[in-house]
Amino acid sequence: MNKKSKNENREKLTVLIDKDIKLKMKKEVLDLNCSMGEFIEKLYTDYKSKEK
């Protein structure tokens, strides 16, 4: 595993604990029927789209 992907994964985990999306995350955990990986990807994508 190279440094870029390690940093990317670390960034994804940071997104998971971001206070702004905690409530949304709790709701989506109940609504979503998918693997944790897919869930993290979705959160990360949502976060990135808000960042721009």
PDBQT receptor file of N, H, CA, C and O in Angstrom, charges set to zero:
ATOM      1  N   MET A   1       0.833  -1.192   0.000  1.00  0.00    +0.000 N 
ATOM      2  CA  MET A   1       0.000   0.000   0.000  1.00  0.00    +0.000 C 
ATOM      3  C   MET A   1       0.878   1.257   0.000  1.00  0.00    +0.000 C 
ATOM      4  O   MET A   1       1.753   1.411   0.853  1.00  0.00    +0.000 OA
ATOM      5  N   ASN A   2       0.642   2.134  -0.943  1.00  0.00    +0.000 N 
ATOM      6  H   ASN A   2      -0.068   2.010  -1.636  1.00  0.00    +0.000 HD
ATOM      7  CA  ASN A   2       1.472   3.336  -0.998  1.00  0.00    +0.000 C 
ATOM      8  C   ASN A   2       0.936   4.435  -0.080  1.00  0.00    +0.000 C 
ATOM      9  O   ASN A   2      -0.171   4.336   0.449  1.00  0.00    +0.000 OA
ATOM     10  N   LYS A   3       1.735   5.474   0.098  1.00  0.00    +0.000 N 
ATOM     11  H   LYS A   3       2.634   5.555  -0.332  1.00  0.00    +0.000 HD
ATOM     12  CA  LYS A   3       1.374   6.541   1.033  1.00  0.00    +0.000 C 
ATOM     13  C   LYS A   3       0.105   7.271   0.619  1.00  0.00    +0.000 C 
ATOM     14  O   LYS A   3      -0.687   7.673   1.471  1.00  0.00    +0.000 OA
ATOM     15  N   LYS A   4      -0.093   7.445  -0.685  1.00  0.00    +0.000 N 
ATOM     16  H   LYS A   4       0.550   7.119  -1.378  1.00  0.00    +0.000 HD
ATOM     17  CA  LYS A   4      -1.277   8.169  -1.141  1.00  0.00    +0.000 C 
ATOM     18  C   LYS A   4      -2.558   7.479  -0.672  1.00  0.00    +0.000 C 
ATOM     19  O   LYS A   4      -3.457   8.133  -0.144  1.00  0.00    +0.000 OA
ATOM     20  N   SER A   5      -2.640   6.175  -0.861  1.00  0.00    +0.000 N 
ATOM     21  H   SER A   5      -1.909   5.644  -1.290  1.00  0.00    +0.000 HD
ATOM     22  CA  SER A   5      -3.867   5.492  -0.463  1.00  0.00    +0.000 C 
ATOM     23  C   SER A   5      -4.013   5.436   1.056  1.00  0.00    +0.000 C 
ATOM     24  O   SER A   5      -5.130   5.459   1.573  1.00  0.00    +0.000 OA
ATOM     25  N   LYS A   6      -2.890   5.364   1.774  1.00  0.00    +0.000 N 
ATOM     26  H   LYS A   6      -1.982   5.346   1.354  1.00  0.00    +0.000 HD
ATOM     27  CA  LYS A   6      -2.974   5.420   3.240  1.00  0.00    +0.000 C 
ATOM     28  C   LYS A   6      -3.534   6.763   3.683  1.00  0.00    +0.000 C 
ATOM     29  O   LYS A   6      -4.392   6.822   4.564  1.00  0.00    +0.000 OA
ATOM     30  N   ASN A   7      -3.056   7.834   3.079  1.00  0.00    +0.000 N 
ATOM     31  H   ASN A   7      -2.359   7.787   2.363  1.00  0.00    +0.000 HD
ATOM     32  CA  ASN A   7      -3.552   9.168   3.419  1.00  0.00    +0.000 C 
ATOM     33  C   ASN A   7      -5.019   9.321   3.049  1.00  0.00    +0.000 C 
ATOM     34  O   ASN A   7      -5.790   9.955   3.769  1.00  0.00    +0.000 OA
ATOM     35  N   GLU A   8      -5.399   8.728   1.909  1.00  0.00    +0.000 N 
ATOM     36  H   GLU A   8      -4.772   8.213   1.324  1.00  0.00    +0.000 HD
ATOM     37  CA  GLU A   8      -6.782   8.786   1.468  1.00  0.00    +0.000 C 
ATOM     38  C   GLU A   8      -7.683   8.078   2.475  1.00  0.00    +0.000 C 
ATOM     39  O   GLU A   8      -8.747   8.585   2.831  1.00  0.00    +0.000 OA
ATOM     40  N   ASN A   9      -7.250   6.910   2.928  1.00  0.00    +0.000 N 
ATOM     41  H   ASN A   9      -6.386   6.499   2.639  1.00  0.00    +0.000 HD
ATOM     42  CA  ASN A   9      -8.029   6.160   3.913  1.00  0.00    +0.000 C 
ATOM     43  C   ASN A   9      -8.132   6.922   5.222  1.00  0.00    +0.000 C 
ATOM     44  O   ASN A   9      -9.184   6.939   5.861  1.00  0.00    +0.000 OA
ATOM     45  N   ARG A  10      -7.036   7.550   5.617  1.00  0.00    +0.000 N 
ATOM     46  H   ARG A  10      -6.181   7.536   5.098  1.00  0.00    +0.000 HD
ATOM     47  CA  ARG A  10      -7.047   8.354   6.844  1.00  0.00    +0.000 C 
ATOM     48  C   ARG A  10      -8.035   9.507   6.695  1.00  0.00    +0.000 C 
ATOM     49  O   ARG A  10      -8.772   9.830   7.628  1.00  0.00    +0.000 OA
ATOM     50  N   GLU A  11      -8.043  10.120   5.522  1.00  0.00    +0.000 N 
ATOM     51  H   GLU A  11      -7.445   9.858   4.765  1.00  0.00    +0.000 HD
ATOM     52  CA  GLU A  11      -8.965  11.223   5.267  1.00  0.00    +0.000 C 
ATOM     53  C   GLU A  11     -10.411  10.729   5.320  1.00  0.00    +0.000 C 
ATOM     54  O   GLU A  11     -11.289  11.417   5.841  1.00  0.00    +0.000 OA
ATOM     55  N   LYS A  12     -10.651   9.539   4.780  1.00  0.00    +0.000 N 
ATOM     56  H   LYS A  12      -9.938   8.981   4.357  1.00  0.00    +0.000 HD
ATOM     57  CA  LYS A  12     -12.002   8.975   4.817  1.00  0.00    +0.000 C 
ATOM     58  C   LYS A  12     -12.452   8.725   6.246  1.00  0.00    +0.000 C 
ATOM     59  O   LYS A  12     -13.612   8.966   6.580  1.00  0.00    +0.000 OA
ATOM     60  N   LEU A  13     -11.553   8.246   7.093  1.00  0.00    +0.000 N 
ATOM     61  H   LEU A  13     -10.610   8.050   6.822  1.00  0.00    +0.000 HD
ATOM     62  CA  LEU A  13     -11.899   8.017   8.498  1.00  0.00    +0.000 C 
ATOM     63  C   LEU A  13     -12.157   9.334   9.217  1.00  0.00    +0.000 C 
ATOM     64  O   LEU A  13     -13.017   9.407  10.095  1.00  0.00    +0.000 OA
ATOM     65  N   THR A  14     -11.411  10.377   8.848  1.00  0.00    +0.000 N 
ATOM     66  H   THR A  14     -10.712  10.318   8.135  1.00  0.00    +0.000 HD
ATOM     67  CA  THR A  14     -11.636  11.703   9.421  1.00  0.00    +0.000 C 
ATOM     68  C   THR A  14     -13.041  12.193   9.083  1.00  0.00    +0.000 C 
ATOM     69  O   THR A  14     -13.720  12.795   9.914  1.00  0.00    +0.000 OA
ATOM     70  N   VAL A  15     -13.463  11.923   7.850  1.00  0.00    +0.000 N 
ATOM     71  H   VAL A  15     -12.911  11.434   7.175  1.00  0.00    +0.000 HD
ATOM     72  CA  VAL A  15     -14.812  12.299   7.428  1.00  0.00    +0.000 C 
ATOM     73  C   VAL A  15     -15.857  11.620   8.311  1.00  0.00    +0.000 C 
ATOM     74  O   VAL A  15     -16.866  12.223   8.677  1.00  0.00    +0.000 OA
ATOM     75  N   LEU A  16     -15.598  10.358   8.644  1.00  0.00    +0.000 N 
ATOM     76  H   LEU A  16     -14.778   9.869   8.347  1.00  0.00    +0.000 HD
ATOM     77  CA  LEU A  16     -16.559   9.617   9.472  1.00  0.00    +0.000 C 
ATOM     78  C   LEU A  16     -16.829  10.286  10.809  1.00  0.00    +0.000 C 
ATOM     79  O   LEU A  16     -17.946  10.217  11.322  1.00  0.00    +0.000 OA
ATOM     80  N   ILE A  17     -15.816  10.936  11.380  1.00  0.00    +0.000 N 
ATOM     81  H   ILE A  17     -14.909  10.992  10.963  1.00  0.00    +0.000 HD
ATOM     82  CA  ILE A  17     -16.010  11.542  12.697  1.00  0.00    +0.000 C 
ATOM     83  C   ILE A  17     -16.252  13.049  12.627  1.00  0.00    +0.000 C 
ATOM     84  O   ILE A  17     -16.266  13.732  13.651  1.00  0.00    +0.000 OA
ATOM     85  N   ASP A  18     -16.441  13.560  11.413  1.00  0.00    +0.000 N 
ATOM     86  H   ASP A  18     -16.429  13.005  10.580  1.00  0.00    +0.000 HD
ATOM     87  CA  ASP A  18     -16.728  14.977  11.234  1.00  0.00    +0.000 C 
ATOM     88  C   ASP A  18     -18.060  15.323  11.907  1.00  0.00    +0.000 C 
ATOM     89  O   ASP A  18     -19.083  14.703  11.615  1.00  0.00    +0.000 OA
ATOM     90  N   LYS A  19     -18.046  16.304  12.799  1.00  0.00    +0.000 N 
ATOM     91  H   LYS A  19     -17.215  16.807  13.036  1.00  0.00    +0.000 HD
ATOM     92  CA  LYS A  19     -19.241  16.639  13.584  1.00  0.00    +0.000 C 
ATOM     93  C   LYS A  19     -20.430  17.062  12.727  1.00  0.00    +0.000 C 
ATOM     94  O   LYS A  19     -21.578  16.777  13.068  1.00  0.00    +0.000 OA
ATOM     95  N   ASP A  20     -20.155  17.744  11.613  1.00  0.00    +0.000 N 
ATOM     96  H   ASP A  20     -19.222  17.976  11.336  1.00  0.00    +0.000 HD
ATOM     97  CA  ASP A  20     -21.238  18.242  10.766  1.00  0.00    +0.000 C 
ATOM     98  C   ASP A  20     -22.097  17.134  10.180  1.00  0.00    +0.000 C 
ATOM     99  O   ASP A  20     -23.276  17.344   9.897  1.00  0.00    +0.000 OA
ATOM    100  N   ILE A  21     -21.509  15.948   9.996  1.00  0.00    +0.000 N 
ATOM    101  H   ILE A  21     -20.551  15.777  10.226  1.00  0.00    +0.000 HD
ATOM    102  CA  ILE A  21     -22.283  14.894   9.344  1.00  0.00    +0.000 C 
ATOM    103  C   ILE A  21     -22.656  13.762  10.284  1.00  0.00    +0.000 C 
ATOM    104  O   ILE A  21     -23.191  12.742   9.847  1.00  0.00    +0.000 OA
ATOM    105  N   LYS A  22     -22.378  13.931  11.582  1.00  0.00    +0.000 N 
ATOM    106  H   LYS A  22     -21.944  14.759  11.937  1.00  0.00    +0.000 HD
ATOM    107  CA  LYS A  22     -22.691  12.856  12.537  1.00  0.00    +0.000 C 
ATOM    108  C   LYS A  22     -24.171  12.489  12.552  1.00  0.00    +0.000 C 
ATOM    109  O   LYS A  22     -24.514  11.308  12.514  1.00  0.00    +0.000 OA
ATOM    110  N   LEU A  23     -25.049  13.488  12.608  1.00  0.00    +0.000 N 
ATOM    111  H   LEU A  23     -24.770  14.448  12.639  1.00  0.00    +0.000 HD
ATOM    112  CA  LEU A  23     -26.483  13.203  12.641  1.00  0.00    +0.000 C 
ATOM    113  C   LEU A  23     -26.941  12.540  11.353  1.00  0.00    +0.000 C 
ATOM    114  O   LEU A  23     -27.703  11.573  11.374  1.00  0.00    +0.000 OA
ATOM    115  N   LYS A  24     -26.472  13.067  10.240  1.00  0.00    +0.000 N 
ATOM    116  H   LYS A  24     -25.853  13.853  10.223  1.00  0.00    +0.000 HD
ATOM    117  CA  LYS A  24     -26.811  12.494   8.941  1.00  0.00    +0.000 C 
ATOM    118  C   LYS A  24     -26.321  11.054   8.869  1.00  0.00    +0.000 C 
ATOM    119  O   LYS A  24     -27.013  10.173   8.358  1.00  0.00    +0.000 OA
ATOM    120  N   MET A  25     -25.116  10.827   9.389  1.00  0.00    +0.000 N 
ATOM    121  H   MET A  25     -24.554  11.542   9.804  1.00  0.00    +0.000 HD
ATOM    122  CA  MET A  25     -24.520   9.507   9.378  1.00  0.00    +0.000 C 
ATOM    123  C   MET A  25     -25.386   8.520  10.158  1.00  0.00    +0.000 C 
ATOM    124  O   MET A  25     -25.647   7.411   9.691  1.00  0.00    +0.000 OA
ATOM    125  N   LYS A  26     -25.829   8.926  11.352  1.00  0.00    +0.000 N 
ATOM    126  H   LYS A  26     -25.617   9.827  11.732  1.00  0.00    +0.000 HD
ATOM    127  CA  LYS A  26     -26.667   8.046  12.169  1.00  0.00    +0.000 C 
ATOM    128  C   LYS A  26     -27.930   7.652  11.420  1.00  0.00    +0.000 C 
ATOM    129  O   LYS A  26     -28.340   6.492  11.445  1.00  0.00    +0.000 OA
ATOM    130  N   LYS A  27     -28.543   8.623  10.755  1.00  0.00    +0.000 N 
ATOM    131  H   LYS A  27     -28.209   9.565  10.735  1.00  0.00    +0.000 HD
ATOM    132  CA  LYS A  27     -29.754   8.348   9.987  1.00  0.00    +0.000 C 
ATOM    133  C   LYS A  27     -29.444   7.377   8.846  1.00  0.00    +0.000 C 
ATOM    134  O   LYS A  27     -30.189   6.425   8.618  1.00  0.00    +0.000 OA
ATOM    135  N   GLU A  28     -28.355   7.619   8.139  1.00  0.00    +0.000 N 
ATOM    136  H   GLU A  28     -27.750   8.393   8.324  1.00  0.00    +0.000 HD
ATOM    137  CA  GLU A  28     -28.011   6.783   6.996  1.00  0.00    +0.000 C 
ATOM    138  C   GLU A  28     -27.610   5.375   7.398  1.00  0.00    +0.000 C 
ATOM    139  O   GLU A  28     -27.825   4.431   6.638  1.00  0.00    +0.000 OA
ATOM    140  N   VAL A  29     -27.031   5.221   8.578  1.00  0.00    +0.000 N 
ATOM    141  H   VAL A  29     -26.856   5.988   9.195  1.00  0.00    +0.000 HD
ATOM    142  CA  VAL A  29     -26.687   3.877   9.045  1.00  0.00    +0.000 C 
ATOM    143  C   VAL A  29     -27.955   3.040   9.138  1.00  0.00    +0.000 C 
ATOM    144  O   VAL A  29     -27.954   1.854   8.807  1.00  0.00    +0.000 OA
ATOM    145  N   LEU A  30     -29.038   3.667   9.592  1.00  0.00    +0.000 N 
ATOM    146  H   LEU A  30     -29.040   4.630   9.861  1.00  0.00    +0.000 HD
ATOM    147  CA  LEU A  30     -30.310   2.960   9.690  1.00  0.00    +0.000 C 
ATOM    148  C   LEU A  30     -30.919   2.707   8.313  1.00  0.00    +0.000 C 
ATOM    149  O   LEU A  30     -31.508   1.652   8.078  1.00  0.00    +0.000 OA
ATOM    150  N   ASP A  31     -30.780   3.669   7.409  1.00  0.00    +0.000 N 
ATOM    151  H   ASP A  31     -30.302   4.526   7.600  1.00  0.00    +0.000 HD
ATOM    152  CA  ASP A  31     -31.406   3.567   6.090  1.00  0.00    +0.000 C 
ATOM    153  C   ASP A  31     -30.635   2.673   5.128  1.00  0.00    +0.000 C 
ATOM    154  O   ASP A  31     -31.219   2.017   4.266  1.00  0.00    +0.000 OA
ATOM    155  N   LEU A  32     -29.324   2.658   5.288  1.00  0.00    +0.000 N 
ATOM    156  H   LEU A  32     -28.849   3.192   5.989  1.00  0.00    +0.000 HD
ATOM    157  CA  LEU A  32     -28.475   1.992   4.307  1.00  0.00    +0.000 C 
ATOM    158  C   LEU A  32     -28.329   0.506   4.589  1.00  0.00    +0.000 C 
ATOM    159  O   LEU A  32     -28.098   0.093   5.726  1.00  0.00    +0.000 OA
ATOM    160  N   ASN A  33     -28.467  -0.287   3.538  1.00  0.00    +0.000 N 
ATOM    161  H   ASN A  33     -28.654   0.048   2.615  1.00  0.00    +0.000 HD
ATOM    162  CA  ASN A  33     -28.241  -1.720   3.679  1.00  0.00    +0.000 C 
ATOM    163  C   ASN A  33     -27.085  -2.082   2.754  1.00  0.00    +0.000 C 
ATOM    164  O   ASN A  33     -27.293  -2.650   1.682  1.00  0.00    +0.000 OA
ATOM    165  N   CYS A  34     -25.878  -1.753   3.171  1.00  0.00    +0.000 N 
ATOM    166  H   CYS A  34     -25.709  -1.291   4.042  1.00  0.00    +0.000 HD
ATOM    167  CA  CYS A  34     -24.703  -2.004   2.347  1.00  0.00    +0.000 C 
ATOM    168  C   CYS A  34     -23.495  -2.253   3.242  1.00  0.00    +0.000 C 
ATOM    169  O   CYS A  34     -23.578  -2.144   4.465  1.00  0.00    +0.000 OA
ATOM    170  N   SER A  35     -22.393  -2.583   2.624  1.00  0.00    +0.000 N 
ATOM    171  H   SER A  35     -22.326  -2.672   1.630  1.00  0.00    +0.000 HD
ATOM    172  CA  SER A  35     -21.180  -2.853   3.394  1.00  0.00    +0.000 C 
ATOM    173  C   SER A  35     -20.595  -1.562   3.950  1.00  0.00    +0.000 C 
ATOM    174  O   SER A  35     -20.894  -0.475   3.455  1.00  0.00    +0.000 OA
ATOM    175  N   MET A  36     -19.766  -1.684   4.973  1.00  0.00    +0.000 N 
ATOM    176  H   MET A  36     -19.524  -2.567   5.375  1.00  0.00    +0.000 HD
ATOM    177  CA  MET A  36     -19.135  -0.519   5.590  1.00  0.00    +0.000 C 
ATOM    178  C   MET A  36     -18.284   0.235   4.573  1.00  0.00    +0.000 C 
ATOM    179  O   MET A  36     -18.240   1.465   4.587  1.00  0.00    +0.000 OA
ATOM    180  N   GLY A  37     -17.613  -0.498   3.698  1.00  0.00    +0.000 N 
ATOM    181  H   GLY A  37     -17.649  -1.497   3.687  1.00  0.00    +0.000 HD
ATOM    182  CA  GLY A  37     -16.789   0.137   2.669  1.00  0.00    +0.000 C 
ATOM    183  C   GLY A  37     -17.602   1.052   1.773  1.00  0.00    +0.000 C 
ATOM    184  O   GLY A  37     -17.200   2.181   1.490  1.00  0.00    +0.000 OA
ATOM    185  N   GLU A  38     -18.754   0.553   1.327  1.00  0.00    +0.000 N 
ATOM    186  H   GLU A  38     -19.080  -0.364   1.557  1.00  0.00    +0.000 HD
ATOM    187  CA  GLU A  38     -19.632   1.360   0.478  1.00  0.00    +0.000 C 
ATOM    188  C   GLU A  38     -20.126   2.585   1.237  1.00  0.00    +0.000 C 
ATOM    189  O   GLU A  38     -20.222   3.679   0.680  1.00  0.00    +0.000 OA
ATOM    190  N   PHE A  39     -20.437   2.387   2.513  1.00  0.00    +0.000 N 
ATOM    191  H   PHE A  39     -20.359   1.499   2.965  1.00  0.00    +0.000 HD
ATOM    192  CA  PHE A  39     -20.921   3.482   3.347  1.00  0.00    +0.000 C 
ATOM    193  C   PHE A  39     -19.865   4.573   3.495  1.00  0.00    +0.000 C 
ATOM    194  O   PHE A  39     -20.165   5.762   3.380  1.00  0.00    +0.000 OA
ATOM    195  N   ILE A  40     -18.629   4.156   3.750  1.00  0.00    +0.000 N 
ATOM    196  H   ILE A  40     -18.385   3.191   3.843  1.00  0.00    +0.000 HD
ATOM    197  CA  ILE A  40     -17.527   5.115   3.882  1.00  0.00    +0.000 C 
ATOM    198  C   ILE A  40     -17.321   5.865   2.566  1.00  0.00    +0.000 C 
ATOM    199  O   ILE A  40     -17.127   7.080   2.564  1.00  0.00    +0.000 OA
ATOM    200  N   GLU A  41     -17.363   5.140   1.453  1.00  0.00    +0.000 N 
ATOM    201  H   GLU A  41     -17.520   4.152   1.454  1.00  0.00    +0.000 HD
ATOM    202  CA  GLU A  41     -17.222   5.779   0.139  1.00  0.00    +0.000 C 
ATOM    203  C   GLU A  41     -18.303   6.841  -0.064  1.00  0.00    +0.000 C 
ATOM    204  O   GLU A  41     -18.020   7.940  -0.540  1.00  0.00    +0.000 OA
ATOM    205  N   LYS A  42     -19.536   6.507   0.296  1.00  0.00    +0.000 N 
ATOM    206  H   LYS A  42     -19.766   5.614   0.683  1.00  0.00    +0.000 HD
ATOM    207  CA  LYS A  42     -20.650   7.442   0.106  1.00  0.00    +0.000 C 
ATOM    208  C   LYS A  42     -20.455   8.694   0.959  1.00  0.00    +0.000 C 
ATOM    209  O   LYS A  42     -20.627   9.814   0.478  1.00  0.00    +0.000 OA
ATOM    210  N   LEU A  43     -20.097   8.496   2.223  1.00  0.00    +0.000 N 
ATOM    211  H   LEU A  43     -19.957   7.586   2.613  1.00  0.00    +0.000 HD
ATOM    212  CA  LEU A  43     -19.852   9.639   3.104  1.00  0.00    +0.000 C 
ATOM    213  C   LEU A  43     -18.736  10.516   2.568  1.00  0.00    +0.000 C 
ATOM    214  O   LEU A  43     -18.831  11.743   2.576  1.00  0.00    +0.000 OA
ATOM    215  N   TYR A  44     -17.684   9.873   2.106  1.00  0.00    +0.000 N 
ATOM    216  H   TYR A  44     -17.606   8.876   2.100  1.00  0.00    +0.000 HD
ATOM    217  CA  TYR A  44     -16.528  10.590   1.579  1.00  0.00    +0.000 C 
ATOM    218  C   TYR A  44     -16.918  11.411   0.356  1.00  0.00    +0.000 C 
ATOM    219  O   TYR A  44     -16.498  12.558   0.205  1.00  0.00    +0.000 OA
ATOM    220  N   THR A  45     -17.725  10.812  -0.512  1.00  0.00    +0.000 N 
ATOM    221  H   THR A  45     -18.066   9.880  -0.389  1.00  0.00    +0.000 HD
ATOM    222  CA  THR A  45     -18.185  11.508  -1.713  1.00  0.00    +0.000 C 
ATOM    223  C   THR A  45     -19.054  12.707  -1.341  1.00  0.00    +0.000 C 
ATOM    224  O   THR A  45     -18.897  13.792  -1.902  1.00  0.00    +0.000 OA
ATOM    225  N   ASP A  46     -19.974  12.508  -0.391  1.00  0.00    +0.000 N 
ATOM    226  H   ASP A  46     -20.102  11.628   0.065  1.00  0.00    +0.000 HD
ATOM    227  CA  ASP A  46     -20.824  13.612   0.077  1.00  0.00    +0.000 C 
ATOM    228  C   ASP A  46     -19.976  14.749   0.630  1.00  0.00    +0.000 C 
ATOM    229  O   ASP A  46     -20.208  15.919   0.323  1.00  0.00    +0.000 OA
ATOM    230  N   TYR A  47     -18.999  14.394   1.441  1.00  0.00    +0.000 N 
ATOM    231  H   TYR A  47     -18.811  13.444   1.690  1.00  0.00    +0.000 HD
ATOM    232  CA  TYR A  47     -18.113  15.374   2.063  1.00  0.00    +0.000 C 
ATOM    233  C   TYR A  47     -17.333  16.155   1.013  1.00  0.00    +0.000 C 
ATOM    234  O   TYR A  47     -17.234  17.380   1.090  1.00  0.00    +0.000 OA
ATOM    235  N   LYS A  48     -16.781  15.447   0.037  1.00  0.00    +0.000 N 
ATOM    236  H   LYS A  48     -16.861  14.453  -0.025  1.00  0.00    +0.000 HD
ATOM    237  CA  LYS A  48     -15.995  16.092  -1.014  1.00  0.00    +0.000 C 
ATOM    238  C   LYS A  48     -16.852  17.041  -1.840  1.00  0.00    +0.000 C 
ATOM    239  O   LYS A  48     -16.385  18.113  -2.225  1.00  0.00    +0.000 OA
ATOM    240  N   SER A  49     -18.099  16.665  -2.120  1.00  0.00    +0.000 N 
ATOM    241  H   SER A  49     -18.478  15.794  -1.808  1.00  0.00    +0.000 HD
ATOM    242  CA  SER A  49     -18.961  17.517  -2.932  1.00  0.00    +0.000 C 
ATOM    243  C   SER A  49     -19.342  18.794  -2.175  1.00  0.00    +0.000 C 
ATOM    244  O   SER A  49     -19.544  19.837  -2.798  1.00  0.00    +0.000 OA
ATOM    245  N   LYS A  50     -19.441  18.729  -0.847  1.00  0.00    +0.000 N 
ATOM    246  H   LYS A  50     -19.276  17.882  -0.342  1.00  0.00    +0.000 HD
ATOM    247  CA  LYS A  50     -19.735  19.923  -0.042  1.00  0.00    +0.000 C 
ATOM    248  C   LYS A  50     -18.527  20.841   0.061  1.00  0.00    +0.000 C 
ATOM    249  O   LYS A  50     -18.666  22.058   0.184  1.00  0.00    +0.000 OA
ATOM    250  N   GLU A  51     -17.348  20.249   0.010  1.00  0.00    +0.000 N 
ATOM    251  H   GLU A  51     -17.235  19.261  -0.090  1.00  0.00    +0.000 HD
ATOM    252  CA  GLU A  51     -16.101  20.984   0.181  1.00  0.00    +0.000 C 
ATOM    253  C   GLU A  51     -15.864  21.991  -0.947  1.00  0.00    +0.000 C 
ATOM    254  O   GLU A  51     -15.241  23.029  -0.726  1.00  0.00    +0.000 OA
ATOM    255  N   LYS A  52     -16.358  21.692  -2.156  1.00  0.00    +0.000 N 
ATOM    256  H   LYS A  52     -16.864  20.849  -2.335  1.00  0.00    +0.000 HD
ATOM    257  CA  LYS A  52     -16.074  22.524  -3.337  1.00  0.00    +0.000 C 
ATOM    258  C   LYS A  52     -16.852  23.829  -3.345  1.00  0.00    +0.000 C 
ATOM    259  O   LYS A  52     -16.713  24.624  -4.274  1.00  0.00    +0.000 OA
TER     260      LYS A  52
